[in-house]
Amino acid sequence: MISSLELRHIIESGFLPLKCICSIDPEGRMTVCLYQPQKGHAAFIAEGLTTEHLTSSRAIAALVGELKQEFVRKGFVAEPQQWLLRG
């Protein structure tokens, strides 16, 4: 299993160049906060995500991709095509 510290780093790196803060509580529930460059507060928050299935790079990449799509759907990214292709 991937450590919480490593999992947080991988997920936060997946959203670069945007600021992302990922936290995992002792029960394994994860919160991911994404920030728009112009704002000082979280523009998108995904809470209560379970980490038990995030045991492979493919599963982590799939979660990051889903969160990116939701972020774009909410209209928080100016150039979604370029941003989604990075991930």
SVG drawing of the C-alpha trace seen along z (x, -y; Angstrom):
<svg xmlns="http://www.w3.org/2000/svg" viewBox="-20 -37 26 39">
<polyline fill="none" stroke="black" stroke-width="0.4" points="0.0,0.0 1.1,-3.6 1.7,-5.7 -0.6,-8.7 2.3,-11.1 3.3,-9.6 -0.4,-9.5 -0.9,-13.1 2.2,-14.1 1.2,-12.2 -2.3,-13.7 -1.1,-17.2 1.5,-16.9 -1.2,-15.8 -2.9,-19.2 0.2,-21.3 0.5,-24.2 -2.6,-24.8 -2.3,-24.7 -3.8,-21.6 -3.9,-20.6 -4.7,-17.0 -5.4,-15.7 -6.1,-12.2 -7.7,-11.6 -6.8,-8.6 -9.8,-6.7 -8.5,-7.0 -11.0,-9.6 -9.4,-12.1 -10.2,-15.8 -8.8,-17.5 -8.9,-21.3 -8.1,-23.0 -7.3,-26.7 -7.7,-29.0 -4.5,-31.1 -6.3,-34.4 -8.1,-33.4 -6.8,-32.9 -9.4,-30.3 -10.3,-26.9 -12.5,-27.0 -13.3,-23.3 -13.4,-20.8 -13.9,-17.1 -14.5,-15.6 -14.9,-12.1 -13.0,-10.3 -12.0,-6.8 -8.3,-5.8 -8.7,-2.0 -8.9,-1.5 -6.0,-3.8 -3.4,-1.0 -2.0,-1.5 -0.8,-4.3 -3.7,-3.6 -6.2,-4.0 -4.6,-7.3 -4.5,-8.6 -8.1,-7.8 -9.1,-9.7 -7.1,-12.7 -8.6,-12.6 -12.2,-12.5 -11.5,-15.4 -10.0,-17.4 -13.1,-16.8 -15.3,-17.9 -13.2,-21.0 -13.5,-21.8 -17.2,-21.1 -17.7,-23.7 -15.9,-26.2 -12.9,-26.9 -10.2,-26.4 -9.7,-29.0 -8.2,-26.5 -9.5,-23.1 -8.2,-21.2 -4.6,-22.1 -5.0,-21.4 -6.7,-18.0 -4.1,-16.8 -1.4,-17.2 -2.9,-14.7"/>
</svg>
